[in-house]
Amino acid sequence: MKSVEGKTILIIGGGLLQVPIIQTAKTMRLHTVVADMNPASIGFQIADEAIVMSTKDVEGMVRESKKFAQNTQIHGVITAGTDASMTVAAVASALQLPGIRFVDAEAASNKVKMRQRLKEFGMPIPRFAPVWSLQDAKDALDSLTFPLVMKPADNMGARGVIKVNNKDDLPTAFRHAKRFCPTGELILEEYMEGPELSVDALAFQGQIRMTGIADRIIEREPYFIEVGHNMPSAMSKEVLDEVERVMAGGMRALGIHLGAGKGDIKVTKEGVKIGEIAARLSGGFMSAFTYPLSTGVNLNRAALLISLGETPDNLDPVLSRVSIERSLLSKPGKLVSIGGVEETKKIDGVSEVFIQSKPGDIIKEPTNNIDKSGHVIIVADNLKDADLVFEKVKKSIRFEVDEQFSVTEKEINDQARIRFGKDICWVCKQCDGSNCASGIPGMGGVGRMETFHDNSAALSEYSIVPGYIRDHVFPEIQTQFLGYDLKTPIMAAPMTGVGTNMNFVMTDADYANMVVRSFVQNGSLAWLGDGASPEKYKIMLEALKKSSGKGILICKPREDESMLVDRFQQAESDGVFALGMDIDAVNFKTMVQKNLSSITRPLERLIKLKEKTKLPFVLKGIMNPEDAKLAYEGGFSAIVVSNHGGRVLDGMPGTARVLPKIAEVVKGKIPLLVDGGIRSGMDVFKMIALGADAVLLGRPVAISLVGGEDAGVRFLLQKYSEELKQSMSVTGAKTLVDIKRTMLLHKLHG
């Protein structure tokens, strides 16, 4: 090999992923010229010279490189970790430097052209169709079979890539992919089930040399987020041999005969197939970090030599270790601070820590491989040890966020819609039972959903009457429930059956833990139901126990009183705040399906049950003044006016219709709560004006939690609380007790 010292190398891209190849070029004593559109690019800080130009502007880069070459000869051009291979090919052609044809670089960059070329050469790929419009996507269904993947034809880092499980998902997937598509051209292809590998290879002197195969860790469907990779791959030799054969065939088909190739290869039950092949070294910290740490081979040096027209040397591994990359993911929200970075760097086995987010950034749920807060590179003797090091890293790195900035209502609803699926909940703009995707099981109501619908209809018949000629007020919405301080009069209604009713979007334990934790963090309380399944109460009690008992367990009116007593005693032992029974869950459909009997009881028997515990005891399901009066006379701690969200019997009145008469009987004597159809802070105001002391939310909480988790719940509570304050402000109510029936107008009766 001739000496390359003093030769000039043009490196396209000056970002974080190009820094290693710039540094390697410097160690080879090459004269480094870095081109990037960002004047503050990190690559410019270490390069000898800079060209300010977009890496995607092919004509502009050719023009600027020619201008530069008039004074200083350029001996090679290269990129790494970014899709600039078309620019590299164009510059190489213009300056007569080593490289591949522009048409081949284009085929390795545009996913439609790539698929067409690979198909022409008979390479194993999924069936696909080019897509410019939603109608194109629908037409493609004649030849494609679900599940599918929609992606931009001209982007990288999984930007805009989304799984499509059925025809109903197509419009949402199309809109998502289009957002990340510079040219507007998309590709729809059949989803390849199976593990995915990242492959690096070098092409020179008629040969293709594999230089690293890693197992990718892909999560978070319907998106494809790579949360890490393991080098080397743990696949069998037979599989890896086939991967190498397919990768080499794909590179030849695409004309990558000189330089680097990066492949995403799938191992399916039909065999090894090509996901994508790019004409560059890999990003994702593989070629520059995990492969060198695993093997001792400097791939960047080899690629630089090829770009200069030289033969690479020292490609045989001298080490045999395991190196892994793992993503560092902050919770969504406004990033307040990052802690533990220096301590993390000192952990044995940690090679590098990269932090990409900074305090003040708004962190979103990642939908591609760019939306991450950082990365860590780890090296160890085996994968088990490497994973143990990462466990230490997760405990050491601390991202503190303010979650209220993390989500919007649209994002929550869109995500919930995807997770629920088309057969469970459409997350309608107006959740009132008039257009439900499901009944019971599901998120809807029974029968024709008249009861569910009337909950909202009854509230909609009232208007809020403002009054402005008065002293200005600053509304205060804090209150108490059974001596517990609440920042808002809004609590979570008991909802269970995540599997049965919510398409297994998460486990019952995850849902219970999240809703209890979120409401406590936001100054309120969550109520949990014991569910139809006999043992589910244990999950609920465990969630309440984790939050120091700050929540309420509501039990079904089971005929077997020994089961109820077991629940009471365990709740008392666990320090739960209060207990109760939803006395309206008689012949509840999911209990009937499980052959579990629930019954009504006279007051005397209810009192005897209440006396089995020292905890406050609430009766939920009151729908008439007589039951309310009996509950008060029986010494119960509180009552909830509820028709079970329309999930017990069709044809019942909305709760806002019966609440005023019930309030006339017990208001001020016993805490009076209500649920049913509450979809805004204005609705909360109306319920309080009609006589309630506080309210419970059911479906809105479930949708917010499924669509936004903790941040979704916080968003919901803040939104409703702010709307409640606005309602109080325009009516002159300074505190909740100042909210009066006279502040409402019934549209039919005045």
N, C-alpha and C positions, 0 to 999 in steps of 0.2 A: 504494500500500500504506500502510495506517495504521501508525503507530508501535506497536511491541509492547513498547517499553521499560517495565519495571516490572510487566508482566503475570506471572502465576504459572503455571508449567508443572510438571505432575506427571510425573516420569520413572520408569517401572516398571523396576526393576533397577538395581543399583549396582555391578555387577562391572566387570571390565576392559573388556569390549566396550561397556559403556554410558558409559565415561569420556569418549570423544570428544564424544558428544552433550550430555553435561552441560557439558563445557568450552565447546562452541559456544553453548549456552544462556546461559552466563555472559558470553561476549563480546557477546551480543545484549542484555545487561543485563536478562535475564529473572530473575524470582525462582524459584530452583530448589528443588523438593521431590523428594527421591529416596526411593523405597520399595524396601526389600530386607529379607529375613529375617535377614541377617547383620549383627549390630551393629557388626562391625569392617569392614564393606564399604568398599572404596576410594572408592566414589562418595559415601559420607557425608562423607568428609574434604574434599570440594570443594563439596558442596551447601550451600545456605543453610539448609535444614531437612530432617529425616529422618523417615520413617515406617517403623517396624520391622514388617514383615509379609511373608509369603511371596508371591512374584510369581505363584505357582500357586493361591493361595487366593483365588478370585474373590470369594466372599461376604465374606471378611475384608477384602479390599482395598476393596470397595465401602463397607463399614461404616466403615473408617478414613478413607477419602477424604471421606465425608459428614461425619464428625466434624470433620475438618480444615477443611472448607469452611464450617462454621458460624462460624469466626472469620476465615478468609482465603479470598477468592474464588479458585477455580481456573479458569483460562481455557483450558487444554488438557491433554491426557494423551497420552503417547507411550511407545514402547519401541524398542529397537534391539538387534539381535544376539542376541535370546533369544526363545523361544516364549512370549510373554506377551500375545499379541494378543487372546485371549479376555478376559483381565483388563482390558486397555485398553478393549475394546468395552463391557464391563459398566460400568466407571467412567464412560465417556463418556455412556452411556445414562442412568445414575443422576443425573449432574450436568448433563445436557443440553448436552454439549460436542460439537464436531465429531468424527465417527467413523463406523465401519461397524456394521451390525447384529451383535448377539451371535451369531445363528445363522450368519452369514457368517464371522465370526471363527472359530467352531467348525469350519466346513467347511474353513477354511484351516489348521487346527491338527491335526485328526484325519485321518490318511491314508486311512482307509476312507471317511469322509464326503466327503473331498476327491475321491477317485476316483469315488465315486457321483455327485457333483455334476458333475464334468467329463464323465463318461460321458453324463449326462442332457443336457448341452449339446453333445454330439457332438465334444468336443475329442479330439485324438490322444493316447491313453494306452495303456499295456500292459494286457493282460488280467490280472485280479486276482481274489482271493477273500478275504473276511474270515476270520480264523482265531482261535478261542478255545482249541482243543484240538489235540493231535497228530492225532486222528482227523479233525478238520476239514481239516487240512493234507493228509492222505492222500486224503480225499474230493475235495479241490480238484484233484487230479491228473487227474481225469476230463476237466477242461476246460482245463487249463494244460499247457504244453509246456516241458520243461527246455531250457536252464538257467533257474532261478528266483531270486528274491530274497525272503528273509524279513526282515521288519522290524517293530518296534513301531509301533502306530498312533499313538502319542502321545509321541514323543521326538524329539530333534534331535541334530545333530552326529554323525550316522551311528552313534549308540549302538545296539547290538543288530542292526545291519544286516549280513547275511551272505549270500553267494552259495550256492545249492544246485544242485549239478551233476547229482545223480541221487537216486533214491528212498532209497538207503542213507544219504545225507547229511541227510535230513529230520529225524530225531530230534535229532541234534547241533545243527543249525541252530535247531530249535524251542527247545531248552533255552537256547541262547545269546541268542536274541531275547527270550525270556521274562524273562531276568535284568534286562533294561533297560526293562521295560514296566510303568509305574505302574498301569495299569488291567487289564492282562492281555490286552488286545485286540491282535492281530497282523494283519498283512496279508501275503499271499503273492502275488507278481506275477511276470510274465515278465520276464526280464532283457533290458534294452535294450542291444544291442551298439553301440558308437560313442562318439565324443567327447562330453564333457559341458561345458556352459556354465553360468556363474552370471550371472543377469540381475537388475539393479536397475531399478525403475520407480516413477514417482510418478503418482498419480491425483488429479485436481482439476478442477473446473469441466467435467465431462463428457469430459475428455481423459485419455489415458494416455501419459505421456512416458517413453521409455526413458532411463535415466541410468547406463548402464554394462553392458557385456557382457564377461565374462572367460573365458578358457580354464582349466578346472580340470585339475589333475594328480592323478589317482586311481591309487593303487597298493595292493599287498599283499593280493591276493585270498587267501582268500574274503571278506576284509573290504574295506571301501571307505574307505581312508584318503586324505584330501586332503592331499598334501604340499606344495601350493602352488597359486597361480594367476597367470596373466599377464593384465595389463590394458594395452591393449585386446585383444580376441580377434583371432586371426590368420585366422579363417574368412573365406570369400569373402563379398562383398556380397550375393549371392543367398541364401546360407545365413542370413546375419544378418537379412536382410529377413524371411525365413520365421520365424526365431526371434522377432523382434519381433511378427509377426502372431499367432503361437501364444501368446506370453506375454500379449499384450493380451486375446486371446480367453479365456484362462484366468482372468485377473483379473476380467473382466466376469462370467464364469460363477460365480465365487466371491463376487461382490458386493463386490469391493474397488474402490469408486468414489471413495474419499477416503482419502488416506494413501499408504503405501508398499507395494510388492509385491516379493517376492524369489523368483526362480524358479531351479530346477535343471532345465535343459532338455537333452535328449539329441538328438544328431544321428545318426539311424540310417539304414540303407539303405532303410527304408520311409518315411523322411522325418523331420521334426522332431517329437518327442514330449515331453510334459510329465512330468518326474520328480516335482517337487513345486512348489507355489507357497505362500508364506507371506505373511501380511498385515503385513509389517514390512520395514525395511531389512535388508540382509544382515549377517551376522556375518563371521567369517573375515577381518576387516580390510579388506574390499573397499570398502564404502560410506564408511567413515571415513578410509581411508588411500590405497589404490591408485588409486581413481577420482579423488579430489581431486588427488593428485600427478600423475596422467596428464593431467587436463583443466583443473585450476584451479577446478573447481566444488565448492562446499561443499554436499554432499547433506544433511548433518545440518541445516544452516540451512534448506534448502528444506522438509525434512520437518517441522521445528518450526513453520514458518510455516503449513503446511497444517493442522497439529494445532490451531493457534490460530484457524483459520477465515480465514486470509489467503491471498493468491495468491503462490506462490513466484516469485522473480525471479532473474536472473543464472544461468540454467540452460544457457546456451550456452558450450561449451568455449572457453577462452582459451589453453590449452596443448595440445601434441600430443607427449607423451612416453610411454615405456613404464615401467610400474611393476609390480613383481612382489612377491608374498609367498611366502616359503619357510618350511617348518617346520624347527625345530631339534630333532633327535631324539637323545637320549642312548641309549647302549647300556643294555640291561636290567641292573638291579642296584641296590644301595644307593648313592645319589649321595653321593660323598665331597666333591667340590668342583667349582666352575664357574670356569673361567679365561678370560681374553681378552675379557671383555664390553666393557670400556672401550676396548680397542684396536680392537675391531670397530666400535664407534660412530664411530670416527675414519676408517674406510675411506671413501674418496670414493665416493659413490653410495648409501651406507647411510643411510636416512632414520630408521628406528626399529629398536630391538632390544627384544623383550619376552621375559623369562625367567620361565617359570611354575613350574618345579621349583626346589627348594631343597635344599641339603645335608641329608642324613638321609632324604630321600624314597626310597621303594622304587619304582623305575622298572620298569614292565612293558612287554612288547611291545605296541604300540598296537593296539587293535581298533576304535577309533573316533577321531573328530576332536578329542576332548577330551584324549586320552592323549598329549600332546606336551610336550616340555620347554621349548619356546620358539618364537618366530617372529622373522623379520627382514623388514623392508620395504625394498625397493631401488628406486631410480629411475634411469633412464638414457635415452639417446637412442634406443636400439633394444634388442631382446630379447637379441641376442648380447652386448652390453656388460653388460646386467643379469645375465646368467648368469655372465659372467666375474667380476663383483663377488661373486656368491654363492660362487664357487669360493674366493675369498679369505676369505670369511666362514667357510666350513667349516674352513679351516686355522687360523683365528684363535680360534674358540670351542672350548673344551676342557671336556668333561664327563668327570670322573674317577669311575669307579664300581667298587664291589666286587661282582663278578658273582655271588657265591655266594648273594646274597639275591634273585636275580631270578626264579627259577622254582621250581615245585614239580614233583614227579614226575607228578602228574595233568596239569598244563599241558604238560609235555614230551610225554607220551603222546598227549594230545588233539591237539596241533599236529602231531605226527608222523603220526598217523592221517589227518588231513586232507591233509597233503602227499603221503603215499605214495599215497593213493587206495585204493578198496575192492578193486582187483585185485592189489595188490602186498603190502601188509602191514596186518593188522588190529590190530597192536600189542596182542597178547593179554596178559591179566593174567599168564599163565604161558607164556613163550616156550619151548616144548619140542618143537615140530614136530607136535603132536597136532591142531592146528586152523589150518593155514596158509592164507593167501589165495592163495599162489602157490608154484610150485616153482622150476625153473630154466629160463629167466631168471626172476628174482624174488628174494624173500628166504627162500624155503623150501629144501627139500632135494630129492634125487632119489627117484624111485620112490614107495614108500609112506611115505617119510621115517622108516624104522625106525632108521637110523643117527643122524639128527638127534634123534629122540626118546630113543634110548638114552643119548646124552650126558647128558641131564638125569636119566633114570631111574637110571643108574649112580651119580650123585652122591646122589640122593635115598635110596639104600639105606644111606647112612652117616648116623649121628647123632653130634653132638659131645658128648663125655663131660666134664662139669665136675669140678673138684676145688677145694674151698674151704678146707680146713684146711692152711694154708701161709702163707708171707710174701706180703704184697700186692705186685702187680707193676703197673708202668706200661708198657704195651706199646710197643715201638718197631718200626716196620715198614719203616724205611729199609733199603736193600740196594744191591748193585752188580750190574751186568750187563756183563761184558766190560770192567770197569774204569770204567764209567759209573755215577755216583751216581744212585740212584733214591729218591725220597721214599716210594714205594709199590711193591710187587712186581707192580703191574698195568700192563700195556702194551696198546696197541691192535693187534689182529690185522689183517693186510693184507686190505683189502676194496676192490675196484675195480668198475667197471661201473655208475656212478651212473645213466647213461642206461638201460642194458640191464636192470639189476636193481632200480632204485629210482625208476622213473617220472619220470626227469629232474627230480628235486626240486631239483637244482642241477647245476652243471657238475662234471666230474671234477676240474678244477683247484681249484674252490671247496672241494670235499670234502677233497681232499688237503691244501690249504693250511690249512684249518681244523683238521683232525685232528692234523696235525703241530704246528701252533702251540699248540693247546690242551694237548696232552700235554706239550710242553716247558714251557709256562707252569706246569703243575701238577706239575712235577718228575718226569716220566716220558718214555717214548719211544713213538712211533707207528711201526708197520711198514706199509709200502705195497707193494702188489702191482703188477707190471708190466702186468697185465691180458692179456686174450686178444688185443686189437688190437695189431698190431706196433709202432705208434708211441706207444702210451699211456705207455710208460716215461718218455718225455721230460717229460710233464706231472708225473709223480711225482718225477723228479729235480729239476725246477724248484722244486717245493714244498719238497723237502728242502734245496735250496740256499738258499732264503729263510730257513730256520731254521739256517743254518750247518752243514748236514749232519747235524743231530741227529735221526736216524731210521734206519730199516733198509729197504733195498729187497729184496724177495723176488721172484725171477724164476721164470717157468714153466719146466719141464724141456723146453724146445724142442729138437727134433731138430737144427735148424740152429744149430750151435755158434757160428757167426760172429755171429749175433744176440745170443747170450749174452755173447760177448766184448765186443761193442759196448757193452752195458749195463754190464759190469764196468768197462771203461775210463772210460766217462763218469762213473760213480758215483765212481770213484777220483779223477778230475779235479775233481769237484764237492765233494770233501771229505766224502762220505757216511760215516757212522759204521761201518756194517757192511752186508754183503751176505748173500744166502742164496738157497735154492731150495726151492720146495714140491714135493718129489719125488713127492708123492702125486697131483699134478694131471695124471695120465696119462689120456688120453681125456676130459679135462674138457669138459663139454657145450658151453660157449660157444666153446671152441677148435675143437671138431669142427665147429660151425656155421660157423666162419670158414675151414675147410679148413686149419687149422694143426696140424702134427703135434707131439706131445709123447711122449717115450719114457722108459723106465727105463734106468739105466746101472749097470754093475758098479762096484765100489768104485774100481778103478784109473782108470776114465774120470772118475769124480767127482773123484778126487784131482787129476787133470790139469786139470780145469776150475777147481778151487779154486786151483791154482797160477798161473792166469792173472791173479790179483789179489793185492795185498798186504793187502787189507782182511780183517777177520774174516769167516769164512764159516759160515753156519748152515744146517743141514738141517732142513727142516720137513716133517712127514708121517710121522714114525716111529711105528710101531704094534706093534712086537714087539721083544723083547730082542736078537735077533740083529742086526737093523738098527742098534739103539742101540750094540751092541758094535763093529760095523764102523765106525760114524761116529766113535767114540772112537779106534779104532785108526788110522783114516784121518787123524787130526789136525784134524778139524773143530772149529770154535770153540764150537759149542753145538748142541743138538738141541731140536726142538719135537715133543712127542707130540700128534698131530693127525689127525683123519679128515676134515679140510676142512669141518667143520661139517655133515657128512652130505650134501655136495654132489658127491661123486665116485661113491660106490657104496653102494647100500642093503644092509642086512644085516650091516654091520660093528659091532663092539662099541663102546660108549661109551669115551671116553679114560680115564675113571676106573677102568675095569675092567683096562686093560692097564698103566697107569702104575706100580702097585706092583712088578710083575715087571721092568719096564724099570729102575726105580730100584735094584733089587737088583743090577743088572749095572753101572750107570754112575754111580750117585749119588756125588758128591764127586770124580769124575774129569773130568766135563764138565758145564757148565751145562745143567740139565734144565728145560725149560719145557713148558707144556701149555695147550691151549685145548679148547673144546667143552662147552657146556651150563652154563657158569659164569654164574649169575644173581644172585649176592649176595656179600657179603663172607664169609658163612659157607661158601659154595662155594669161595672162594679159600682159606680156612683148610683145608678138606678136601683140596684138591689139594696144598697144601704138606705136609700131614700124610701124604699118600700118596706123597710123594717129590719133588714139584716144587720148584724154586727160585723160580720166578716164573710168572705166568700171562698169557695173552693173551685179550682180549675182542673178539668180533666183532660180532654182531648188537646187543647192548646199546649199544655205542658208536655204531653207525649210527643207531639209534633216537634216542638222546640228542642226537646231532649234528643230525639232521634236525628234531627237535622243539624243540631249545633252543640249537643252535649252540654257541658257546664256553661259554656258561653251562650248557648241558645236559651237556657233557662234564665240566665242573667239578663239577656236582651229582653225576654218576654216580661219579666218582673219590672224592669226599668221602664219599658214601654207602657205597660198597663198602669203602673204607679204614676208616671208622668201624666198620662191622660186623665187619671183620677184627680190629680192636683189641678189640672187645667179646668176640669168640670167644676171643682170646688171654687176655683178662682173666679169663674164667670157668674157663679150663683151667690158668692159671698160666704161660703161655708169655710170657716177657719180650721175647724177640727171635724172629725168624722161624726161626732154627736150633733154637730150643727147642720148636718145634711137632713132635710125635711121632705116629707111627701109633697109639700106645696111647691117644691122646686121641680116637680115633674108635671107634664101635661099628657093625659091620655088622649090619643088622637081620635078615639071614638066617643069617649064619655066626658072629656074635659078634665 
